[in-house]
Amino acid sequence: MKSILSIAAVLTVGAAAAMAQSVDEEIAERIAPAGETCMQGDECAAAAPAASDSGGGARSGKEVYDASCHTCHATGTAGAPKLGDADAWAPRIGKGMDTLYTHAIQGFNAMPAKGLCMDCSEDEVKAAVDYMTENSQ
């Protein structure tokens, strides 16, 4: 009887150790960084795709608006001018498109840089600004 219990204990400890190792590997995989930091000039930077390269090229202004900008510009959150509200957009457009582009890219008042679309290129942000102004005059 003792030998049977000893064998069962050894098997139980072995299974528990294997399970613990498996769990540790799963945890390590889940908390691993999503990618590498690659600085300009490093060898890996040459192989890195452009930020706006999602396989289909640059997104249109409407696509960027629908994906990011609408969160605030559809509701007027934090004073954002609503899409289609010509009165709210007129003074902003009056400052010039370069000013609108700069504010959209760098952030202005309550608006964060790029409207938090960190995977948007500057050209995509400009396209979104163009889309909003063209649909708000």
N, CA, C and O atoms as a MOPAC input file, in Angstrom:
PM7 MOZYME 1SCF
protein

 N      0.81700 1    -1.19200 1     0.00000 1
 C      0.00000 1     0.00000 1     0.00000 1
 C      0.86400 1     1.26000 1     0.00000 1
 O      0.56700 1     2.24700 1    -0.67300 1
 N      1.96100 1     1.18600 1     0.79400 1
 C      2.87000 1     2.33300 1     0.85800 1
 C      3.46800 1     2.65500 1    -0.50700 1
 O      3.60100 1     3.82200 1    -0.87300 1
 N      3.82100 1     1.63600 1    -1.24400 1
 C      4.43900 1     1.85700 1    -2.55000 1
 C      3.43900 1     2.45400 1    -3.53800 1
 O      3.80600 1     3.27600 1    -4.37800 1
 N      2.20100 1     2.04800 1    -3.43800 1
 C      1.17200 1     2.61100 1    -4.32300 1
 C      0.97200 1     4.08900 1    -4.00500 1
 O      0.86400 1     4.90600 1    -4.91900 1
 N      0.92100 1     4.44100 1    -2.72900 1
 C      0.78700 1     5.84000 1    -2.32600 1
 C      2.00300 1     6.65700 1    -2.74700 1
 O      1.87700 1     7.81300 1    -3.15000 1
 N      3.17500 1     6.04800 1    -2.65100 1
 C      4.40200 1     6.73700 1    -3.06000 1
 C      4.38000 1     7.03000 1    -4.55700 1
 O      4.73200 1     8.12800 1    -4.98900 1
 N      3.96400 1     6.03700 1    -5.34400 1
 C      3.88500 1     6.22200 1    -6.79800 1
 C      2.85300 1     7.29200 1    -7.12900 1
 O      3.09300 1     8.13900 1    -7.98900 1
 N      1.70900 1     7.26100 1    -6.45800 1
 C      0.66700 1     8.26300 1    -6.69000 1
 C      1.15800 1     9.65600 1    -6.31400 1
 O      0.86600 1    10.63200 1    -7.00700 1
 N      1.89700 1     9.74500 1    -5.22500 1
 C      2.43300 1    11.03900 1    -4.79300 1
 C      3.43500 1    11.56600 1    -5.81200 1
 O      3.41100 1    12.75100 1    -6.14400 1
 N      4.31600 1    10.70100 1    -6.31200 1
 C      5.31300 1    11.10800 1    -7.31300 1
 C      4.61500 1    11.58000 1    -8.58400 1
 O      4.99500 1    12.60300 1    -9.15400 1
 N      3.60400 1    10.85000 1    -9.03200 1
 C      2.86600 1    11.24000 1   -10.22900 1
 C      2.14100 1    12.57000 1   -10.02200 1
 O      2.10000 1    13.40200 1   -10.92800 1
 N      1.57400 1    12.76800 1    -8.84500 1
 C      0.86100 1    14.00700 1    -8.54300 1
 C      1.82300 1    15.18300 1    -8.53100 1
 O      1.52600 1    16.23700 1    -9.09400 1
 N      2.97300 1    15.01000 1    -7.89200 1
 C      3.97300 1    16.09000 1    -7.84000 1
 C      4.48800 1    16.38700 1    -9.23900 1
 O      4.65200 1    17.55100 1    -9.60500 1
 N      4.74500 1    15.34200 1   -10.02900 1
 C      5.22900 1    15.54000 1   -11.39700 1
 C      4.21300 1    16.26900 1   -12.26100 1
 O      4.57700 1    17.15200 1   -13.03700 1
 N      2.93400 1    15.90400 1   -12.13300 1
 C      1.87300 1    16.56100 1   -12.90500 1
 C      1.72700 1    18.01300 1   -12.47200 1
 O      1.54100 1    18.89800 1   -13.30700 1
 N      1.81100 1    18.25800 1   -11.17000 1
 C      1.69700 1    19.63100 1   -10.66300 1
 C      2.86000 1    20.49200 1   -11.16100 1
 O      2.66200 1    21.65200 1   -11.52100 1
 N      4.06400 1    19.93000 1   -11.18400 1
 C      5.23200 1    20.67400 1   -11.66900 1
 C      5.08900 1    20.99200 1   -13.15500 1
 O      5.40300 1    22.10100 1   -13.58800 1
 N      4.61500 1    20.01800 1   -13.93500 1
 C      4.42200 1    20.24700 1   -15.36800 1
 C      3.36100 1    21.30600 1   -15.60100 1
 O      3.50400 1    22.15300 1   -16.48200 1
 N      2.28900 1    21.25700 1   -14.80500 1
 C      1.22200 1    22.23700 1   -14.94500 1
 C      1.71900 1    23.63200 1   -14.55700 1
 O      1.39800 1    24.61600 1   -15.22300 1
 N      2.49500 1    23.71200 1   -13.48700 1
 C      3.02800 1    25.00400 1   -13.04700 1
 C      3.93500 1    25.59900 1   -14.11200 1
 O      3.89200 1    26.80400 1   -14.36100 1
 N      4.75800 1    24.76500 1   -14.74300 1
 C      5.64500 1    25.25000 1   -15.80000 1
 C      4.81700 1    25.73700 1   -16.98000 1
 O      5.13100 1    26.77100 1   -17.56900 1
 N      3.77400 1    25.01500 1   -17.32900 1
 C      2.89800 1    25.40900 1   -18.43400 1
 C      2.22700 1    26.74000 1   -18.13100 1
 O      2.14200 1    27.60600 1   -19.00200 1
 N      1.74500 1    26.91100 1   -16.89000 1
 C      1.10100 1    28.16200 1   -16.49500 1
 C      2.10600 1    29.30300 1   -16.54100 1
 O      1.78600 1    30.39700 1   -17.00800 1
 N      3.32900 1    29.05200 1   -16.05500 1
 C      4.36900 1    30.08400 1   -16.09600 1
 C      4.67700 1    30.50800 1   -17.53000 1
 O      4.86300 1    31.69400 1   -17.80100 1
 N      4.73000 1    29.55100 1   -18.44000 1
 C      4.99300 1    29.86700 1   -19.84300 1
 C      3.84800 1    30.67400 1   -20.44300 1
 O      4.07700 1    31.61200 1   -21.20600 1
 N      2.61400 1    30.31000 1   -20.09700 1
 C      1.45200 1    31.05200 1   -20.60300 1
 C      1.45500 1    32.49000 1   -20.09300 1
 O      1.16600 1    33.42400 1   -20.84000 1
 N      1.78500 1    32.65700 1   -18.81100 1
 C      1.84500 1    34.00600 1   -18.23900 1
 C      2.94500 1    34.81700 1   -18.91500 1
 O      2.72800 1    35.97300 1   -19.27600 1
 N      4.11200 1    34.22700 1   -19.08900 1
 C      5.22000 1    34.93000 1   -19.73500 1
 C      4.83500 1    35.34900 1   -21.15400 1
 O      5.18900 1    36.44000 1   -21.60200 1
 N      4.11300 1    34.48100 1   -21.85500 1
 C      3.68100 1    34.80600 1   -23.21800 1
 C      2.67500 1    35.96200 1   -23.22100 1
 O      2.73300 1    36.83900 1   -24.08300 1
 N      1.73600 1    35.95600 1   -22.23500 1
 C      0.71900 1    37.00300 1   -22.17500 1
 C      1.30000 1    38.36000 1   -21.81600 1
 O      0.80500 1    39.38200 1   -22.29000 1
 N      2.33100 1    38.39600 1   -20.99700 1
 C      2.86600 1    39.69200 1   -20.56500 1
 C      4.08200 1    40.13200 1   -21.37600 1
 O      4.66900 1    41.17900 1   -21.10200 1
 N      4.45200 1    39.34800 1   -22.35500 1
 C      5.58500 1    39.72500 1   -23.20700 1
 C      5.22900 1    40.97100 1   -24.00500 1
 O      4.06700 1    41.15800 1   -24.36500 1
 N      6.20900 1    41.82800 1   -24.28900 1
 C      5.93800 1    43.02000 1   -25.10900 1
 C      5.40300 1    42.62500 1   -26.47600 1
 O      5.75900 1    41.57700 1   -27.01500 1
 N      4.54500 1    43.47100 1   -27.03000 1
 C      3.93000 1    43.18200 1   -28.32400 1
 C      4.94400 1    43.26000 1   -29.45800 1
 O      4.78600 1    42.57900 1   -30.47100 1
 N      5.95100 1    44.05500 1   -29.30800 1
 C      6.95900 1    44.21300 1   -30.35100 1
 C      8.23100 1    44.75900 1   -29.76400 1
 O      8.35000 1    44.91200 1   -28.54800 1
 N      9.16700 1    45.04900 1   -30.61100 1
 C     10.43600 1    45.59300 1   -30.16400 1
 C     10.45500 1    47.09300 1   -30.38000 1
 O      9.81100 1    47.61700 1   -31.28800 1
 N     11.19800 1    47.76500 1   -29.53900 1
 C     11.43500 1    49.17700 1   -29.77800 1
 C     12.55600 1    49.26300 1   -30.80000 1
 O     13.61900 1    48.66700 1   -30.62800 1
 N     12.31100 1    49.99400 1   -31.83700 1
 C     13.26400 1    50.06600 1   -32.92200 1
 C     13.51600 1    51.52800 1   -33.23800 1
 O     12.62600 1    52.23300 1   -33.71400 1
 N     14.71000 1    51.97200 1   -32.97700 1
 C     15.05000 1    53.37600 1   -33.17400 1
 C     15.53800 1    53.60500 1   -34.60300 1
 O     16.12000 1    52.72200 1   -35.23500 1
 N     15.28200 1    54.81700 1   -35.08900 1
 C     15.73600 1    55.15800 1   -36.42600 1
 C     17.24800 1    54.99000 1   -36.47600 1
 O     17.96100 1    55.44100 1   -35.57900 1
 N     17.72800 1    54.34800 1   -37.51700 1
 C     19.15700 1    54.08800 1   -37.65900 1
 C     19.51500 1    52.65800 1   -37.27700 1
 O     20.53800 1    52.13900 1   -37.72400 1
 N     18.67800 1    52.00400 1   -36.44800 1
 C     18.91000 1    50.61000 1   -36.10600 1
 C     18.59400 1    49.75200 1   -37.31800 1
 O     17.81400 1    50.14800 1   -38.18400 1
 N     19.19500 1    48.59100 1   -37.37400 1
 C     18.96800 1    47.68400 1   -38.49300 1
 C     17.49500 1    47.30100 1   -38.62400 1
 O     16.97700 1    47.17200 1   -39.73300 1
 N     16.82500 1    47.12100 1   -37.48300 1
 C     15.42400 1    46.70900 1   -37.53200 1
 C     14.52700 1    47.82400 1   -38.08300 1
 O     13.44600 1    47.53100 1   -38.59400 1
 N     14.93900 1    49.07500 1   -37.99600 1
 C     14.13000 1    50.19300 1   -38.47200 1
 C     13.96000 1    50.13900 1   -39.98800 1
 O     12.92200 1    50.54500 1   -40.51000 1
 N     14.95000 1    49.65000 1   -40.68100 1
 C     14.86900 1    49.57700 1   -42.13700 1
 C     13.77900 1    48.60700 1   -42.57300 1
 O     13.17600 1    48.78400 1   -43.63100 1
 N     13.52600 1    47.58500 1   -41.76500 1
 C     12.52500 1    46.58800 1   -42.11600 1
 C     11.14000 1    46.93100 1   -41.59500 1
 O     10.15900 1    46.29900 1   -41.98600 1
 N     11.04600 1    47.91500 1   -40.72400 1
 C      9.75500 1    48.25700 1   -40.11900 1
 C      8.84400 1    48.92900 1   -41.13300 1
 O      9.29300 1    49.79900 1   -41.87900 1
 N      7.56300 1    48.53900 1   -41.17600 1
 C      6.63000 1    49.19200 1   -42.09700 1
 C      6.29500 1    50.59500 1   -41.60400 1
 O      6.43200 1    50.89500 1   -40.41800 1
 N      5.86100 1    51.43700 1   -42.51200 1
 C      5.44800 1    52.79500 1   -42.14000 1
 C      4.23100 1    52.71400 1   -41.23300 1
 O      3.45000 1    51.76500 1   -41.31500 1
 N      4.07000 1    53.71600 1   -40.36200 1
 C      2.98400 1    53.70600 1   -39.38900 1
 C      1.62200 1    53.65000 1   -40.05900 1
 O      0.69200 1    53.03800 1   -39.53300 1
 N      1.49900 1    54.28200 1   -41.21400 1
 C      0.19800 1    54.32400 1   -41.87800 1
 C     -0.00700 1    53.15300 1   -42.83000 1
 O     -1.04700 1    53.06800 1   -43.48300 1
 N      0.96300 1    52.25300 1   -42.92000 1
 C      0.84700 1    51.14100 1   -43.84700 1
 C      0.04000 1    50.02300 1   -43.22400 1
 O      0.57600 1    49.19100 1   -42.49200 1
 N     -1.24500 1    50.00400 1   -43.51500 1
 C     -2.11000 1    48.95500 1   -42.98500 1
 C     -2.40600 1    47.92900 1   -44.07100 1
 O     -3.40900 1    47.21900 1   -44.00500 1
 N     -1.53900 1    47.85500 1   -45.06500 1
 C     -1.72000 1    46.90000 1   -46.13300 1
 C     -2.45800 1    47.49900 1   -47.30400 1
 O     -2.27100 1    47.05700 1   -48.43800 1
 N     -3.29800 1    48.50100 1   -47.06200 1
 C     -4.08100 1    49.07800 1   -48.13100 1
 C     -3.71600 1    50.51700 1   -48.40400 1
 O     -4.44200 1    51.21000 1   -49.11700 1
 N     -2.61100 1    50.98400 1   -47.85600 1
 C     -2.20800 1    52.36300 1   -48.06600 1
 C     -2.85800 1    53.28600 1   -47.05900 1
 O     -3.42500 1    52.84000 1   -46.06100 1
 N     -2.77000 1    54.56900 1   -47.32800 1
 C     -3.31600 1    55.57400 1   -46.41600 1
 C     -4.83500 1    55.49100 1   -46.36700 1
 O     -5.49600 1    55.21900 1   -47.36900 1
 N     -5.37000 1    55.73500 1   -45.17200 1
 C     -6.82800 1    55.74100 1   -44.99300 1
 C     -7.38100 1    57.08300 1   -45.44800 1
 O     -6.69500 1    58.10500 1   -45.40700 1
 N     -8.60700 1    57.05800 1   -45.87100 1
 C     -9.26000 1    58.29000 1   -46.30300 1
 C     -9.64400 1    59.11000 1   -45.07600 1
 O     -9.64100 1    58.61000 1   -43.95100 1
 N     -9.97400 1    60.37600 1   -45.31300 1
 C    -10.42400 1    61.23500 1   -44.22900 1
 C    -11.66000 1    60.68400 1   -43.54600 1
 O    -11.77000 1    60.74800 1   -42.32100 1
 N    -12.58600 1    60.14600 1   -44.31500 1
 C    -13.80400 1    59.56600 1   -43.74600 1
 C    -13.47600 1    58.35100 1   -42.89100 1
 O    -14.04900 1    58.17300 1   -41.81600 1
 N    -12.55400 1    57.51100 1   -43.36400 1
 C    -12.16500 1    56.32900 1   -42.58500 1
 C    -11.54100 1    56.72900 1   -41.25200 1
 O    -11.85000 1    56.13400 1   -40.22000 1
 N    -10.67100 1    57.72700 1   -41.26700 1
 C    -10.04100 1    58.18900 1   -40.03300 1
 C    -11.08900 1    58.81600 1   -39.12300 1
 O    -11.09800 1    58.56500 1   -37.91800 1
 N    -11.98000 1    59.63900 1   -39.70000 1
 C    -13.05200 1    60.24500 1   -38.91200 1
 C    -13.89400 1    59.15100 1   -38.24800 1
 O    -14.15300 1    59.21200 1   -37.04600 1
 N    -14.32200 1    58.15300 1   -39.02700 1
 C    -15.17200 1    57.08500 1   -38.50100 1
 C    -14.45900 1    56.26700 1   -37.41900 1
 O    -15.09000 1    55.80300 1   -36.46900 1
 N    -13.13900 1    56.09300 1   -37.57000 1
 C    -12.39200 1    55.27000 1   -36.62600 1
 C    -12.01700 1    56.02100 1   -35.35500 1
 O    -11.95900 1    55.41500 1   -34.28500 1
 N    -11.76300 1    57.32400 1   -35.44200 1
 C    -11.24000 1    58.04900 1   -34.28400 1
 C    -11.95600 1    59.35500 1   -33.97900 1
 O    -12.37200 1    59.58700 1   -32.84400 1
 N    -12.09800 1    60.19500 1   -34.97100 1
 C    -12.56800 1    61.56400 1   -34.74400 1
 C    -14.01300 1    61.64600 1   -34.28900 1
 O    -14.37800 1    62.52800 1   -33.51200 1
 N    -14.83400 1    60.72300 1   -34.77600 1
 C    -16.27300 1    60.80400 1   -34.48000 1
 C    -16.56700 1    60.72900 1   -32.98600 1
 O    -17.60600 1    61.21300 1   -32.53800 1
 N    -15.66800 1    60.13200 1   -32.21300 1
 C    -15.88900 1    59.99300 1   -30.77600 1
 C    -16.22200 1    61.34000 1   -30.14300 1
 O    -17.12800 1    61.42800 1   -29.31500 1
 N    -15.50500 1    62.37600 1   -30.52300 1
 C    -15.75700 1    63.71600 1   -29.97500 1
 C    -16.52300 1    64.60800 1   -30.94800 1
 O    -17.38500 1    65.38200 1   -30.53100 1
 N    -16.21500 1    64.50700 1   -32.23700 1
 C    -16.78900 1    65.43300 1   -33.20600 1
 C    -18.22500 1    65.09000 1   -33.62100 1
 O    -18.87000 1    65.89100 1   -34.29800 1
 N    -18.72700 1    63.94400 1   -33.23900 1
 C    -20.14200 1    63.62500 1   -33.49300 1
 C    -21.02800 1    64.14900 1   -32.36800 1
 O    -22.21600 1    64.40100 1   -32.56900 1
 N    -20.43700 1    64.31200 1   -31.17600 1
 C    -21.22600 1    64.69100 1   -30.00100 1
 C    -20.88400 1    66.07400 1   -29.44600 1
 O    -21.63700 1    66.62700 1   -28.64400 1
 N    -19.76200 1    66.62400 1   -29.86600 1
 C    -19.33000 1    67.91000 1   -29.32600 1
 C    -18.62200 1    67.78800 1   -27.98300 1
 O    -18.53400 1    68.76100 1   -27.23300 1
 N    -18.12900 1    66.62600 1   -27.68500 1
 C    -17.43200 1    66.37700 1   -26.41800 1
 C    -16.29600 1    67.37100 1   -26.21500 1
 O    -15.50300 1    67.62500 1   -27.12100 1
 N    -16.23500 1    67.92800 1   -25.01000 1
 C    -15.16600 1    68.85600 1   -24.59600 1
 C    -15.02800 1    70.05600 1   -25.53900 1
 O    -13.93600 1    70.59900 1   -25.70700 1
 N    -16.12600 1    70.45800 1   -26.14400 1
 C    -16.10600 1    71.63500 1   -27.01000 1
 C    -15.68100 1    71.37400 1   -28.44800 1
 O    -15.46900 1    72.31500 1   -29.21300 1
 N    -15.55300 1    70.09900 1   -28.82300 1
 C    -15.18900 1    69.76800 1   -30.20500 1
 C    -16.30300 1    70.21400 1   -31.13800 1
 O    -17.47500 1    69.96400 1   -30.85900 1
 N    -15.95700 1    70.87400 1   -32.24700 1
 C    -17.00600 1    71.26000 1   -33.19100 1
 C    -17.59800 1    70.01600 1   -33.84500 1
 O    -16.86500 1    69.14500 1   -34.31300 1
 N    -18.92100 1    69.93900 1   -33.87600 1
 C    -19.59900 1    68.77600 1   -34.44300 1
 C    -19.49700 1    68.77800 1   -35.96100 1
 O    -19.53200 1    69.82600 1   -36.60500 1
 N    -19.37000 1    67.58600 1   -36.50900 1
 C    -19.39700 1    67.43100 1   -37.96000 1
 C    -20.72100 1    67.97400 1   -38.46600 1
 O    -21.77900 1    67.59900 1   -37.96000 1
 N    -20.67600 1    68.85300 1   -39.45800 1
 C    -21.88200 1    69.42000 1   -40.05300 1
 C    -22.33100 1    70.73000 1   -39.43000 1
 O    -23.25000 1    71.36500 1   -39.94800 1
 N    -21.71200 1    71.15400 1   -38.33600 1
 C    -22.09000 1    72.39600 1   -37.65800 1
 C    -21.26300 1    73.55200 1   -38.23800 1
 O    -20.17200 1    73.85800 1   -37.75700 1
 N    -21.80500 1    74.17600 1   -39.26900 1
 C    -21.07600 1    75.23800 1   -39.97800 1
 C    -20.72700 1    76.40100 1   -39.05300 1
 O    -19.64900 1    76.98200 1   -39.17800 1
 N    -21.61600 1    76.74900 1   -38.13200 1
 C    -21.34700 1    77.86800 1   -37.22100 1
 C    -20.16000 1    77.58100 1   -36.30400 1
 O    -19.36900 1    78.47900 1   -36.01900 1
 N    -20.03000 1    76.35000 1   -35.84700 1
 C    -18.91700 1    75.98800 1   -34.96700 1
 C    -17.59800 1    75.90500 1   -35.72800 1
 O    -16.53900 1    76.20900 1   -35.17800 1
 N    -17.66100 1    75.49300 1   -36.99100 1
 C    -16.44300 1    75.33000 1   -37.78000 1
 C    -15.95600 1    76.63600 1   -38.40500 1
 O    -14.75600 1    76.79400 1   -38.63300 1
 N    -16.85800 1    77.56900 1   -38.68300 1
 C    -16.48900 1    78.79600 1   -39.41200 1
 C    -15.30900 1    79.54500 1   -38.79000 1
 O    -14.37900 1    79.87900 1   -39.52300 1
 N    -15.28800 1    79.83200 1   -37.47800 1
 C    -14.14800 1    80.56800 1   -36.94100 1
 C    -12.84600 1    79.75400 1   -37.00200 1
 O    -11.76100 1    80.32300 1   -37.12000 1
 N    -12.95600 1    78.46300 1   -36.92300 1
 C    -11.76400 1    77.61000 1   -36.99200 1
 C    -11.21600 1    77.59000 1   -38.41400 1
 O    -10.01000 1    77.70800 1   -38.62800 1
 N    -12.11100 1    77.44100 1   -39.37300 1
 C    -11.69800 1    77.45600 1   -40.77700 1
 C    -11.13200 1    78.83100 1   -41.13100 1
 O    -10.20900 1    78.94200 1   -41.93800 1
 N    -11.69300 1    79.87500 1   -40.52200 1
 C    -11.21600 1    81.23300 1   -40.76100 1
 C     -9.76100 1    81.44800 1   -40.35900 1
 O     -9.10900 1    82.36100 1   -40.86400 1
 N     -9.25000 1    80.62300 1   -39.46200 1
 C     -7.83600 1    80.73600 1   -39.05100 1
 C     -6.89200 1    80.11000 1   -40.07200 1
 O     -5.67600 1    80.27700 1   -39.98600 1
 N     -7.45200 1    79.39900 1   -41.02600 1
 C     -6.64100 1    78.77700 1   -42.07700 1
 C     -6.45000 1    77.28800 1   -41.85500 1
 O     -6.41800 1    76.80000 1   -40.72500 1
 N     -6.32600 1    76.59400 1   -42.95400 1
 C     -6.18400 1    75.13700 1   -42.89000 1
 C     -4.86900 1    74.73600 1   -42.21800 1
 O     -4.82000 1    73.73000 1   -41.50900 1
 N     -3.80700 1    75.50900 1   -42.43300 1
 C     -2.53500 1    75.15600 1   -41.79400 1
 C     -2.67000 1    75.15600 1   -40.27300 1
 O     -2.09500 1    74.30300 1   -39.59700 1
 N     -3.42700 1    76.10700 1   -39.73500 1
 C     -3.64700 1    76.16400 1   -38.29300 1
 C     -4.46600 1    74.95900 1   -37.84500 1
 O     -4.16000 1    74.34300 1   -36.82400 1
 N     -5.50600 1    74.62400 1   -38.60400 1
 C     -6.31200 1    73.44400 1   -38.26500 1
 C     -5.46700 1    72.17400 1   -38.29200 1
 O     -5.57200 1    71.33400 1   -37.39800 1
 N     -4.64200 1    72.03700 1   -39.30400 1
 C     -3.76900 1    70.86200 1   -39.39900 1
 C     -2.84000 1    70.78800 1   -38.19000 1
 O     -2.69700 1    69.73500 1   -37.56900 1
 N     -2.20600 1    71.92400 1   -37.86000 1
 C     -1.27800 1    71.96000 1   -36.73200 1
 C     -1.97800 1    71.57500 1   -35.43700 1
 O     -1.45400 1    70.77900 1   -34.65800 1
 N     -3.16800 1    72.14200 1   -35.20200 1
 C     -3.91300 1    71.82500 1   -33.99000 1
 C     -4.30400 1    70.34400 1   -33.95600 1
 O     -4.23700 1    69.70400 1   -32.90700 1
 N     -4.70500 1    69.81200 1   -35.09200 1
 C     -5.11800 1    68.41000 1   -35.13900 1
 C     -3.93100 1    67.47500 1   -34.89500 1
 O     -4.06800 1    66.45700 1   -34.21600 1
 N     -2.78600 1    67.81800 1   -35.44200 1
 C     -1.60600 1    66.94900 1   -35.31800 1
 C     -0.96200 1    67.08800 1   -33.94200 1
 O     -0.59900 1    66.08800 1   -33.32100 1
 N     -0.81900 1    68.32100 1   -33.46600 1
 C     -0.10100 1    68.54900 1   -32.20600 1
 C     -1.02000 1    68.58300 1   -30.98800 1
 O     -0.55500 1    68.45300 1   -29.85600 1
 N     -2.30400 1    68.75500 1   -31.21100 1
 C     -3.24600 1    68.89300 1   -30.11100 1
 C     -3.48700 1    70.36100 1   -29.82800 1
 O     -2.63600 1    71.20900 1   -30.09800 1
 N     -4.66800 1    70.65500 1   -29.27600 1
 C     -5.02200 1    72.04100 1   -28.98600 1
 C     -6.16400 1    72.04700 1   -27.98000 1
 O     -7.15400 1    71.33600 1   -28.15300 1
 N     -6.02700 1    72.84500 1   -26.93700 1
 C     -7.01900 1    72.89500 1   -25.86400 1
 C     -7.30800 1    71.47300 1   -25.37300 1
 O     -6.38800 1    70.77800 1   -24.94300 1
 N     -8.55600 1    71.03100 1   -25.42700 1
 C     -8.91600 1    69.69600 1   -24.91200 1
 C     -8.61800 1    68.57500 1   -25.90500 1
 O     -8.70200 1    67.39700 1   -25.55700 1
 N     -8.27200 1    68.93700 1   -27.13700 1
 C     -8.00600 1    67.89700 1   -28.13100 1
 C     -6.57600 1    67.39300 1   -28.00200 1
 O     -5.63000 1    68.17700 1   -28.07800 1
 N     -6.41400 1    66.08300 1   -27.80700 1
 C     -5.06100 1    65.52200 1   -27.74000 1
 C     -4.43900 1    65.43300 1   -29.13100 1
 O     -5.14100 1    65.48900 1   -30.14000 1
 N     -3.14200 1    65.29700 1   -29.17100 1
 C     -2.42600 1    65.16400 1   -30.44100 1
 C     -3.02600 1    64.03600 1   -31.26600 1
 O     -3.28400 1    62.94400 1   -30.76000 1
 N     -3.24100 1    64.31600 1   -32.52700 1
 C     -3.80600 1    63.37200 1   -33.49600 1
 C     -5.15300 1    62.81400 1   -33.04500 1
 O     -5.59100 1    61.77500 1   -33.53900 1
 N     -5.80600 1    63.49400 1   -32.11600 1
 C     -7.08400 1    62.99700 1   -31.61700 1
 C     -6.96800 1    61.59300 1   -31.05600 1
 O     -7.92600 1    60.82000 1   -31.06700 1
 N     -5.77200 1    61.27400 1   -30.56300 1
 C     -5.41000 1    59.95800 1   -30.01700 1
 C     -5.34900 1    58.85600 1   -31.07100 1
 O     -5.33700 1    57.67500 1   -30.72600 1
 N     -5.31000 1    59.21900 1   -32.32900 1
 C     -5.13100 1    58.21600 1   -33.39400 1
 C     -3.62100 1    58.07600 1   -33.62000 1
 O     -3.07400 1    58.62000 1   -34.58000 1
 N     -2.96900 1    57.35000 1   -32.73500 1
 C     -1.51600 1    57.26800 1   -32.75800 1
 C     -0.97900 1    56.47000 1   -33.94200 1
 O      0.20700 1    56.56300 1   -34.25900 1
 N     -1.82400 1    55.69600 1   -34.59100 1
 C     -1.34700 1    54.98100 1   -35.77200 1
 C     -1.66800 1    55.73500 1   -37.05900 1
 O     -1.44200 1    55.22600 1   -38.15700 1
 N     -2.19200 1    56.94800 1   -36.92000 1
 C     -2.47400 1    57.78200 1   -38.09000 1
 C     -1.22700 1    58.54800 1   -38.49900 1
 O     -0.48900 1    59.05400 1   -37.65400 1
 N     -1.00700 1    58.62400 1   -39.77600 1
 C      0.06800 1    59.47700 1   -40.27900 1
 C     -0.43200 1    60.92300 1   -40.26900 1
 O     -1.63100 1    61.16800 1   -40.13500 1
 N      0.47800 1    61.86400 1   -40.41100 1
 C      0.06800 1    63.26800 1   -40.47000 1
 C     -0.84100 1    63.50700 1   -41.66800 1
 O     -1.79300 1    64.28200 1   -41.57500 1
 N     -0.56400 1    62.85600 1   -42.78500 1
 C     -1.40900 1    63.01400 1   -43.97000 1
 C     -2.82000 1    62.48200 1   -43.72500 1
 O     -3.79400 1    63.05600 1   -44.21400 1
 N     -2.93400 1    61.39100 1   -42.97100 1
 C     -4.26100 1    60.85800 1   -42.65700 1
 C     -5.02400 1    61.80800 1   -41.73600 1
 O     -6.23100 1    61.99100 1   -41.89400 1
 N     -4.32300 1    62.41300 1   -40.77400 1
 C     -4.97200 1    63.38400 1   -39.88600 1
 C     -5.43700 1    64.58400 1   -40.71100 1
 O     -6.54600 1    65.08000 1   -40.51300 1
 N     -4.59500 1    65.05000 1   -41.63100 1
 C     -4.99300 1    66.17000 1   -42.49900 1
 C     -6.20100 1    65.79600 1   -43.34200 1
 O     -7.09900 1    66.61300 1   -43.54600 1
 N     -6.22300 1    64.56000 1   -43.83200 1
 C     -7.37500 1    64.10800 1   -44.63000 1
 C     -8.64900 1    64.10800 1   -43.78800 1
 O     -9.72600 1    64.43800 1   -44.28600 1
 N     -8.52800 1    63.74100 1   -42.52400 1
 C     -9.69500 1    63.76300 1   -41.63500 1
 C    -10.16100 1    65.19500 1   -41.40100 1
 O    -11.36300 1    65.45700 1   -41.37900 1
 N     -9.22400 1    66.12300 1   -41.22500 1
 C     -9.57300 1    67.53800 1   -41.06300 1
 C    -10.27200 1    68.03200 1   -42.32700 1
 O    -11.28800 1    68.72300 1   -42.25000 1
 N     -9.73100 1    67.67900 1   -43.48300 1
 C    -10.36300 1    68.06500 1   -44.75700 1
 C    -11.78500 1    67.51600 1   -44.83800 1
 O    -12.70900 1    68.22500 1   -45.23500 1
 N    -11.95300 1    66.25800 1   -44.46300 1
 C    -13.28400 1    65.62900 1   -44.49900 1
 C    -14.25500 1    66.39800 1   -43.59400 1
 O    -15.37800 1    66.70100 1   -43.99600 1
 N    -13.81400 1    66.71000 1   -42.37600 1
 C    -14.71200 1    67.40000 1   -41.43900 1
 C    -15.04200 1    68.80600 1   -41.90600 1
 O    -16.19100 1    69.23700 1   -41.80200 1
 N    -14.04800 1    69.53300 1   -42.42100 1
 C    -14.32900 1    70.91600 1   -42.84900 1
 C    -15.20300 1    70.92900 1   -44.11000 1
 O    -16.09400 1    71.76900 1   -44.24000 1
 N    -14.94800 1    70.00100 1   -45.03200 1
 C    -15.75100 1    69.95100 1   -46.25500 1
 C    -17.21700 1    69.58700 1   -45.95500 1
 O    -18.12300 1    69.97900 1   -46.69000 1
 N    -17.42800 1    68.85200 1   -44.89500 1
 C    -18.78000 1    68.43100 1   -44.53200 1
 C    -19.39800 1    69.29900 1   -43.43900 1
 O    -20.38900 1    68.92200 1   -42.81300 1
 N    -18.79800 1    70.46000 1   -43.22300 1
 C    -19.30100 1    71.37000 1   -42.18600 1
 C    -19.39500 1    72.80100 1   -42.66300 1
 O    -19.38400 1    73.72300 1   -41.84700 1
 N    -19.48500 1    73.00700 1   -43.95400 1
 C    -19.56000 1    74.37600 1   -44.47600 1
 C    -20.92600 1    74.65700 1   -45.03500 1
 O    -21.17900 1    75.76000 1   -45.52000 1

